[in-house]
Structures are given as structure tokens and as C-alpha cells.
Amino acid sequence: MRILCSSFLLGSLALLTGCDSSPKEASTPNKTASALVAPGAPGDNPVWAFSGKTGIGTSYEAYRDGHYHDDASTGTVSKVWFSLAEGIITETMYGMIHEAQIKDIQFFIQGEGFLHEESKDTISHIEYLHTDAEGRPLSLAYKIINRDKQNRYEIEKHVFTDPDGQSLMFRVIFRANEEHITPWLHITPQVANTGINDKAWQENSTWYAQEGNTTLAVKTDAPVASSTVGFMGQSDGVTQLQQQGKLHRAYTTTGDKPGHVGITLQLPMLNNESADWQFVIGFGDSPASSSQQADATLKRGYEEVLGHYNGEGQHIGWQDYLESLPQLPALSAIATDQGKLLYASALVLKAQEDKTHAGALIASLSNPWGDTVPATTARTGYKAVWPRDFYQVAMAMLALGDRETPKVAFEYLQKVQVTENTPGFSGAPGWFLQKTRVDGELEWVAIQMDQTAMPIMLGWRLWQEDVLTDEEAVHWFNHMLKPAADFLADGGKVKLDWVDIDLKPPFTQQERWEEQQGYSPSSTAAIIAGLITAADLAKLAGNEERAAHYLQVADRISGEIESTMFTTQGSLTGEYGDGRYYLRITENTNPNDRASLATRNGRDMTDESLVIDGGFLELVRYGVRPANDAYILEALPELDNQSLSDDLRVKYEFSFPGVDGSFPGWRRYGIDGYGEDIKTGLGYGAVNEVMSPGQRGRVWPFFTGERAHYELAHARATEALNEKTLGNLRSTYVKGLELFANEGLMLPEQVWDGVGNNEVRHYAPGQGTNSATPLAWTHAEYVKLLRSLHDKTVWDHYPLVEQHFQQ
């Protein structure tokens, strides 16, 4: 009887519900008298998905006059992004890059005596569908193979988007290695970036979910034996399978009450055989448009859509973008993996740009610790613009030889600059907003002085690289960079939202970790570099008065760094240090008073001199201090002291199975609470988003790149730069970053450092956690490191700054 139930095809208007269902309960189109309405609204509370992505994807689109346009060489602009984690498709976006529409898509597999959840009960492997002879990825199309631990079945999936439309496509090759294996495909929509206001229904051979003006449509060429829609945890298909072992009721609509919905499709039972199916999810502003998008993709078919996505033959796609990057061959020779991570990084960085607002570079296509983050209100997570992360990405793309994207990105920055036209703002303008959506809508408003300096530094560098002409540089100085430089130099009173402050540089309302106010070496390094580069642009614009003022302020601030930010009486003494080192930050100009810092992420910081970090190395990177400066050298032992308690310790060493040697990594700072709880093992803010005192920030891989840049600068300063030194930097730092990448070549925000309870996820040392992955900043730092080692000089060093202080 079960075999008969599996034999009905998708095209049937009356799809059987399951072997125990009567014809009266068969599915019918939505909004008809015989529609069967799912009970249980609004369903269980929704959350987002695991953040440790092993892949992300979207189509490559070319610019037209600095914008994305359907008339560009790549044709229709596809605005669909997807992510992969734990062997399944996770958050999928349509519209703007932060507008998630789906939480996850995965199979539930039913066999004799078991019901498996694909993400939890299989062994997963991921690779790229399109690679070159060296195995380097040529597009963001993936093959995922998930195997049953007892080899009873295997699921192979190929995932990508349709460059000609608004659709996600995935091909499934399902192999059953015994009889009576039934796959169920389950889709969890979370339309319009939330999971509580959706409706779902089945109509003819299409399944829909909708909120407001956004609809998704699911279509397939697979024969579907039965299907249902329902409220998650109450009446959806998976809940029925888990509770009753079968689909007891097949609902055709969730009715008029919105909630957290699911769509479940039963595929044919397989008996020691394989099946090959195509699935498409189309997106649009109505059921008709989303259905049309899905139909068009299915009609084009797997080979055509994938070939276009890759850029094969006459199509323009990802392969064409990679071929436009002149530095890839040379930088691949610096890598220790033949360039695999480099190619992936180039693809990942470009993919994390919005296509409605060209140049809007986000921090990560993920929601950190997403599986504990409520999806009851719209959130961007890391799918948003921070000028600091933005700067890192633009500089990395410039290092690759991409001259278009950094320029478009730089011009985009005017959208997130505070002016007299910013709603609700009064006071001194020119600074850049802390965090915004890609359309410029305000999210967080704190003033971070490095985020105001970096757009100036980027503009100056683009001018130096002839990406901006003299005329363009003058234009952007007058219209965007001069107000920023004026604020860097003079600060002023600011009132916007909760911010009400009279700020006097180099005091910053928040430093680069967005948590503390005061005097920060890393923020100060950017301020000085921003002022000196602004002075050069002011001279180009004929504004000698502003140029002189910027240089005067830069000199004053530089002269006060050690007296205000370097402690000579710190608490780290004896085996922990000599009491002489840079502080992470101090709220006043006395670095020796051991004052307290604000409690952040559940962690109390009662003595600022116990909180160390590597931020002072930015003074070297930007040219404010030489690498062999006495103060810099004095601060390194405390930063690297591995005998400190795990609470205060910053540096850790990692080893990897089958790899010789150990590889260094650093935390953001001591007493960092932005990470998993050491007592419970739960994620950051996992319980009702409340900060706990057991939270611990882990090692961030991009610090391995930052340290490598310092070591390169130090070798140059001490005339010790030779092939042996370069080889050591490659084998330690480049290889270390490559080892921190996961199987899909995604670099994480944080990796497991071995401290505390590991029972929840069972991470291996050096493995990415449920933090933001891929982190654009980490990929950018890796790219910049390869360019720096190739050039034998730090890529984002500012010789102008260095020369100024050598006069």
C-alpha cells in the first residue's frame, strides 16, 4: 500500500495525504471550499539557523555605470543569496541582501525503524561543483554529499541560483541502499525576514509561502506522493512524522492566521535504487510572479542554469569575474594550498555585496549563534554595513586587482555618512554611522572614530592607485572626506537617537570592538592615518589651511599616545609581565590608575590594565610607529604570554591532525565575553538573549593575519627580510589561516580554543564556532596578507604617515 501511495505524480490535483487518509482529505487549491486548514497557529517560536556556514552563493552580476542594472552585460540582475551549513541549505535571501525568506531546507528520511533529520543524522561532505585543474573554485556552486552513518542511503545535492531570474535551484540525487527508504523534503519559510507572520498553501503543483508583498513558490520535476503545509511544532509534516510515524493529515493551507509555517513534500519510496530530481524556489512580489520565476528556471533546466552561473561558454558568470582579477596567479603562488582559499575568498568577498545598492559590502552572510536568535522581529545580523569591515573588504579587493568594486564601494559610503540631512540629527556632522542596513537605514549609532577615518584612508589609497583621478579625488574630498576629517580633527557635540555627547578626539565613544569608550591605540592609529591622508587630499584640493590643521592635530595626538595609553604600572607583573604595555583602552588620560571599564557581554572589568589586546599593532600597520619602536616591543611579551590565566590570556597555539607544526591565534582581548559560555557550552546570549558572566570570546583567525603583517613590517625595519623570513611567514601565518578555514573554504569569525564546556557542539581545536562565518574581514585579511608577502611590504601601510613622522 505504501508503494501505491508513492506512485501518484506531482501533476495530480488531488495529491494523496498518506496511506491512512481518505480522498475527502486530499489537497486542493487554496481558498476553495474543500481546502483543509492546518490547526495550531501560530506554531512554535522561530529562530534562525546555525551560523557556521560551509558555503554561500549568489550569481555574479556586472556593473553598468557603477550600478547593477538589467541592461548590463550579465542581463537580469538576480537578487537571491543562499547559505549552507551542516549539510543543508540554510538562510536564503531575496531582495536586499539582509532580507531572509527561508530558514532552512532539508530532508527527513524514513526507513524501517528510523526517521532521520539530514542535518543531524548524516556525515556531510562539501565541495565546489566548478573548479580548475588545481582544485581552485571557479564559482559559488556546491556539491553536498550526506551519507547515512550506516550507509543505508546517500543524498547528493547541487546548489546554486539562477542568474537569469529570482530563483534558487538545487538538484538532488538520492541513493537508497536498501528497501523502503522514503525521503521527505521539508522547507521552513521565514518570509520577509521574520518567522511569525507567514502563510503557506498548496495550489495545483506548487507550494507557496507569503508575508506581505513577498512570496516564494516551490516547484519540482519530482513525483510527489503527498504533501502538507502546517504550523511548526504543531501541525507541520515533520511534527506529524515525529509524533505518529506518518503523515496523518495533509493540509492544503494554513488559513488566515499567520505564524511559523512549514512545507513538507513526500518523495517516492526508493528500493535499492536512485532518483534524480530538480527543485526550484522562485521569489516575487506575488504568487503569480514567484511561480513564473520558478517555472522559468525549471524550463531552462539544470545544465543551462548552472552553465550560466559558472560563466561557461558564451555566458558571463563567476569564472569571468575571477579572470578579471590580474593578481590571482601571482598571489596563488604565495599561498600554501595552491590558491584554493584565495579563489574562494575572492568569490566570497564579491558575493557579500548587495545588488540593489551597489557597493554595499556587508560583514557576513550570517546571523551569529543564529539557532538561538529569535526570528520574531526582522534582523540583519551581520548582513549589514560597518565602515570598518567595509574598509577591510575594499582594500582586499583592490589587492586582487579589482578596480571597479572598491570605487563603487567608496562612492556608496556617502549613503552612511551623517550630514545635516540625517533624520533626527543635530550637531557636528561628517562621521560615519556605526551600523546600517544596505539601504542606509540606521541600526546602531555609536561614534567610532576609526570608522570615520577609514573612508578617508580608502579614498586616498584609491587616488594613489589611480582608481580615482585628481578631479574625482578633489570632488570626494570636498563632498565627503573633508567633513569626516573635520570631525576627526575637532569632534564636537552630537545628538542622534540615544547618542548625546561632546566628543573630543582622540577620545572615541566606541573602539573597534564597539564596546568601550575612551582612548584606544587602534582607534588612535586610524585617526592619525586619516588626518594625514586627509591633509594630502586637502593640498590637492588647494585647501592649505585645512591641510595644516589636520597635520597639527595628528602631531598632537601622536605625541600623547604613550603618556595616555601605555601603562608603566600595569597589574601584569612578575611571570605575567613587567607592568609596561599598551592598554586595550582607558577612559581617561591616566594609564596607570588601574581604573575600571564598563561591564560588557556579561563580563566585569574592574582593572583596565588586566585587559590587553593587539590593537597597538595598528600603530605599526598604518605607519604611526615603526615596527621596532621600543614601546611596541615592550608590549609584545604580555600580548603573547601563554602563562596567563585563560580569562586574561590572548594568544593560543593550535595543531591540526596530519599537519606538522603549530599555528598561532589570538583573542580580541582578555576578559572578552563575546562567545560561548564556558560553564554551559551554550552560545552567546543563548538563554533569552541575556548576557552571562561565563561567556567567553574565542580566538579570531584574522589576528593571525594581523600579526603576520606586523612580523613582515618588523623584518623590513630590522633589515631581516629575506627568502627564509618570507618562507617562515608563509608556513606559519598563511598556512595557519588556511587551516582555520572549514571544508567549504569559509573562514570564521571565531575558532574553538579549547577552554570550557564543549559538550554542545564538540568542536575540534581551531574549528570555527557558531559565530559569523564566513566573516568578510577574515577573508580580506588573508587576501591582503598574500598581497603583502608578494610585494614584500604591508599592503595597507601608509608610507605618507610613516614619512611624516620621520621628518
C-alpha positions, -999 to 999 in steps of 0.1 A, spaced: 0 0 0 29 24 8 43 18 -27 10 27 -42 8 59 -23 43 69 -35 33 64 -71 10 94 -76 26 122 -96 30 159 -88 6 169 -115 -24 153 -98 -48 179 -85 -57 156 -56 -24 145 -40 -29 117 -15 -21 126 21 -7 94 32 -17 58 34 -43 63 61 -60 93 45 -93 94 28 -99 111 -6 -120 137 11 -89 150 28 -68 152 -3 -52 186 -10 -70 211 -32 -61 246 -43 -61 273 -16 -92 294 -9 -116 267 -20 -145 253 0 -127 220 3 -94 233 15 -81 216 46 -68 243 70 -39 234 93 -45 240 130 -20 252 157 -14 288 147 9 305 153 32 275 158 64 272 179 87 303 183 110 306 153 148 310 154 175 313 127 199 287 116 234 276 126 258 304 117 289 283 108 283 283 71 303 260 49 292 278 18 274 309 5 262 317 -30 246 341 -54 251 349 -91 278 372 -104 264 404 -118 283 431 -138 280 468 -131 267 493 -156 279 528 -148 286 518 -112 252 503 -106 235 469 -110 211 471 -139 192 446 -161 208 462 -192 243 454 -180 263 427 -198 251 400 -174 214 407 -181 187 403 -155 200 411 -120 193 381 -98 188 392 -62 189 358 -45 215 346 -20 218 313 -1 239 298 26 249 262 35 256 247 70 255 213 85 250 197 50 217 216 43 205 249 27 201 275 54 192 312 53 182 322 18 177 358 9 158 376 -18 155 414 -25 181 432 -4 209 410 9 196 410 45 161 400 36 160 364 45 130 344 32 139 308 43 154 294 74 164 260 61 156 233 35 165 197 44 154 161 40 139 139 66 145 102 57 122 75 68 131 38 67 124 6 86 126 17 122 141 51 118 133 87 109 165 108 103 170 145 102 195 152 75 215 179 93 219 158 125 220 122 114 243 121 84 280 125 77 284 155 54 310 165 28 310 196 7 330 206 -24 327 230 -53 310 220 -85 332 241 -108 370 240 -102 402 243 -122 429 217 -126 444 226 -92 411 223 -74 405 260 -70 368 270 -70 356 289 -101 321 296 -89 300 295 -58 281 264 -68 284 235 -44 280 197 -43 270 184 -9 270 146 -2 253 135 30 257 98 39 238 78 65 262 66 92 251 30 85 252 35 47 215 30 41 212 60 19 231 89 4 219 124 -6 238 143 -32 228 180 -37 240 206 -62 231 241 -51 232 275 -69 210 303 -81 195 313 -115 215 343 -129 185 349 -152 159 351 -126 149 352 -89 152 316 -81 172 291 -60 179 258 -78 191 225 -63 194 191 -79 191 161 -57 204 126 -65 190 104 -38 205 69 -35 188 42 -14 210 13 -5 182 -8 10 144 -11 5 117 11 18 136 44 20 112 74 18 126 109 16 106 139 28 117 174 18 110 200 44 112 237 39 109 262 67 99 296 52 106 328 72 94 353 46 102 390 49 130 383 74 108 370 102 92 337 111 59 346 127 37 363 101 38 337 72 10 319 55 15 288 34 -6 269 9 -5 243 -19 -22 250 -52 -20 226 -81 17 215 -84 31 245 -64 37 252 -28 37 288 -16 46 309 15 39 346 18 42 376 40 31 410 29 44 417 -6 69 388 -8 60 353 -19 81 322 -25 70 293 -47 83 258 -46 83 236 -77 99 203 -87 101 178 -115 99 150 -89 68 129 -84 53 139 -51 33 113 -33 18 136 -7 24 170 8 12 192 36 16 227 50 13 235 86 24 253 117 59 244 130 58 221 160 21 218 159 7 206 125 36 206 100 46 174 83 77 168 102 60 171 135 34 145 123 61 122 112 80 125 145 49 121 166 29 95 146 54 80 122 33 90 93 15 119 76 -18 118 94 -34 148 78 -24 166 46 -33 203 50 -35 225 19 -34 258 36 -25 275 69 -56 297 65 -60 333 75 -40 331 107 -3 338 102 25 321 120 56 300 118 49 276 89 65 246 72 61 229 39 67 191 36 68 170 4 68 132 4 90 119 -24 87 84 -39 98 55 -18 130 40 -31 141 4 -30 178 -2 -36 176 25 -64 185 61 -72 164 91 -81 174 124 -97 152 154 -91 153 191 -96 138 216 -71 134 253 -76 122 281 -53 111 312 -70 107 346 -54 85 375 -63 61 402 -52 30 379 -57 22 342 -61 20 346 -98 54 363 -102 71 338 -78 56 309 -97 66 324 -130 102 327 -118 103 291 -106 87 278 -139 113 297 -160 142 282 -141 128 247 -143 123 252 -181 159 263 -186 170 233 -167 200 222 -146 227 223 -173 217 257 -187 213 274 -154 245 260 -139 265 268 -170 253 304 -169 260 307 -132 296 294 -137 302 316 -168 308 287 -192 308 292 -230 292 325 -241 277 331 -206 291 357 -183 294 344 -147 317 338 -118 346 324 -139 346 357 -158 349 377 -126 379 356 -115 395 361 -148 392 399 -144 415 398 -113 451 402 -125 467 393 -92 452 359 -87 480 339 -104 508 356 -85 491 355 -51 483 318 -56 520 312 -57 523 327 -22 495 305 -8 504 271 6 472 254 -8 478 263 -45 454 292 -42 422 273 -32 413 296 -3 424 327 -23 399 319 -51 372 311 -26 380 344 -8 377 364 -40 343 349 -47 331 352 -11 340 389 -8 323 398 -41 292 378 -32 287 397 0 277 429 -18 241 440 -21 227 442 -57 201 469 -51 226 492 -35 258 486 -54 289 489 -34 272 480 -1 297 454 13 284 435 43 303 419 72 289 383 68 260 365 52 251 350 86 234 356 120 259 347 147 246 319 170 215 320 148 200 288 162 193 307 194 184 340 179 146 347 178 132 352 143 102 371 157 114 405 146 134 414 115 171 414 120 201 419 97 226 400 120 260 406 102 242 412 69 248 449 73 274 477 67 301 486 91 326 511 76 354 493 93 347 458 79 338 476 47 373 492 45 390 458 50 370 442 21 375 471 -3 413 471 4 414 433 -2 395 436 -35 419 463 -45 448 439 -36 433 413 -60 433 439 -88 396 446 -88 394 483 -96 357 486 -101 342 472 -68 364 494 -45 355 525 -64 318 517 -64 320 508 -27 338 541 -18 312 561 -36 285 542 -17 298 554 16 281 588 12 249 569 20 260 561 55 276 594 64 260 617 89 250 651 74 226 678 84 200 659 64 203 628 86 168 624 102 169 633 139 205 645 139 219 677 153 254 688 160 288 682 143 284 662 110 309 642 89 312 610 109 300 576 96 272 556 111 282 526 132 260 500 115 233 504 89 212 483 65 225 483 30 199 509 21 214 532 47 187 528 73 201 534 107 206 504 130 233 513 155 245 549 160 276 550 183 305 571 171 336 550 163 364 572 153 382 545 132 351 541 111 353 578 103 390 576 95 389 546 72 368 561 44 394 588 42 422 563 41 404 543 14 397 574 -7 434 584 -5 445 549 -14 422 548 -44 436 581 -56 472 568 -52 463 537 -72 448 559 -100 414 544 -94 403 580 -86 415 608 -109 427 640 -94 394 656 -103 374 628 -87 396 629 -55 390 666 -52 353 661 -56 351 634 -30 373 654 -6 350 684 -7 318 665 -6 325 636 18 360 634 32 365 669 43 335 668 67 349 634 80 384 649 85 370 680 102 352 657 127 384 636 132 403 667 140 378 687 161 350 664 171 320 683 186 286 680 201 265 652 186 229 643 192 213 614 173 190 587 188 205 578 221 238 594 214 242 628 231 279 636 235 305 663 232 334 643 217 370 655 216 394 633 196 412 610 201 385 601 226 361 577 209 327 567 220 334 532 210 366 514 198 369 488 171 351 462 192 321 485 197 321 481 235 341 507 254 346 545 253 379 562 258 414 563 244 423 533 222 456 527 205 439 510 175 413 538 171 440 564 175 462 548 148 433 552 123 426 588 134 462 598 128 464 580 94 430 595 85 442 630 93 475 628 75 459 613 43 432 639 45 459 666 46 473 653 14 439 654 -3 433 689 11 465 701 -5 453 685 -38 421 705 -34 440 737 -27 429 739 9 462 746 26 445 758 58 427 725 64 458 705 55 479 724 81 452 719 107 449 682 101 486 677 104 488 698 136 462 677 152 478 645 141 511 656 156 495 665 189 476 632 191 507 612 182 527 629 208 503 619 235 498 582 227 523 567 252 515 591 280 478 584 278 476 547 266 508 530 277 509 518 313 541 517 332 525 504 363 502 477 350 489 448 370 506 422 348 539 418 365 563 390 376 557 359 354 530 378 336 550 408 325 569 439 336 539 462 340 548 481 309 525 477 279 497 493 258 462 492 273 434 480 252 415 512 262 414 537 290 385 560 298 408 588 310 443 600 302 459 583 331 470 548 320 484 539 355 453 543 377 440 508 370 405 522 366 376 500 358 360 496 324 323 492 317 308 457 321 303 442 286 289 409 274 283 398 309 319 404 320 331 428 347 364 446 340 375 462 373 411 468 363 418 482 328 454 471 330 444 435 330 427 439 297 453 435 269 449 432 231 469 435 199 453 468 189 485 487 193 499 469 163 477 491 141 501 519 150 527 500 130 504 489 102 494 524 94 528 540 98 523 559 131 551 540 148 580 519 134 578 482 140 610 483 161 597 511 183 607 505 219 571 508 232 558 484 206 585 458 215 578 462 252 541 454 248 545 422 228 555 399 257 523 405 276 502 400 245 519 367 238 522 354 273 506 320 273 511 315 311 483 340 318 450 325 331 426 316 303 405 346 314 433 371 307 452 351 281 451 363 244 475 340 225 469 303 218 486 277 197 468 252 175 478 219 159 459 201 133 458 163 126 483 153 99 499 187 98 534 194 111 539 223 134 517 246 155 499 278 144 492 309 165 459 326 171 448 355 193 416 365 210 403 401 207 413 409 242 415 394 277 382 391 296 363 390 263 327 377 267 316 376 231 314 339 227 301 305 241 296 301 278 324 282 294 301 266 320 271 255 299 287 254 265 257 273 251 261 301 226 263 338 232 232 351 248 216 317 243 191 320 271 166 348 264 195 368 249 207 376 285 244 381 289 260 356 314 293 360 333 305 327 318 306 339 282 340 338 265 352 353 233 373 328 214 403 332 190 396 352 159 416 340 129 422 373 113 445 382 141 469 356 127 469 378 96 474 410 116 503 395 134 519 383 102 516 419 88 534 431 119 562 405 116 567 415 79 570 451 89 594 442 117 616 422 93 617 452 70 625 476 98 654 454 111 667 446 76 659 409 82 636 405 53 649 376 31 635 345 15 639 325 47 618 350 66 592 351 39 591 313 39 586 313 77 558 338 74 541 317 48 545 284 66 533 298 99 507 325 92 494 319 57 491 282 63 476 288 97 448 309 82 442 282 55 439 256 83 413 277 101 390 276 70 363 249 70 357 222 44 338 247 22 368 272 25 348 296 46 368 315 72 351 320 105 349 349 129 360 327 159 375 293 163 373 269 193 402 275 217 397 245 240 385 265 270 353 254 289 324 231 282 324 217 247 295 192 250 270 211 229 289 212 196 321 191 202 343 214 183 378 204 174 406 229 184 408 255 157 374 247 143 350 275 135 323 280 161 287 292 157 299 327 152 297 346 120 310 325 91 322 335 65 335 367 81 344 391 53 371 407 74 389 373 79 388 366 41 400 401 35 429 398 59 440 366 42 439 382 8 459 413 20 485 391 36 492 372 4 495 406 -14 518 419 13 541 389 12 541 391 -26 550 428 -26 573 424 5 556 453 21 524 457 41 495 463 17 475 487 38 506 505 52 506 543 46 541 555 37 528 590 38 521 586 75 555 570 81 573 597 62 555 624 81 569 612 115 604 606 101 608 643 92 
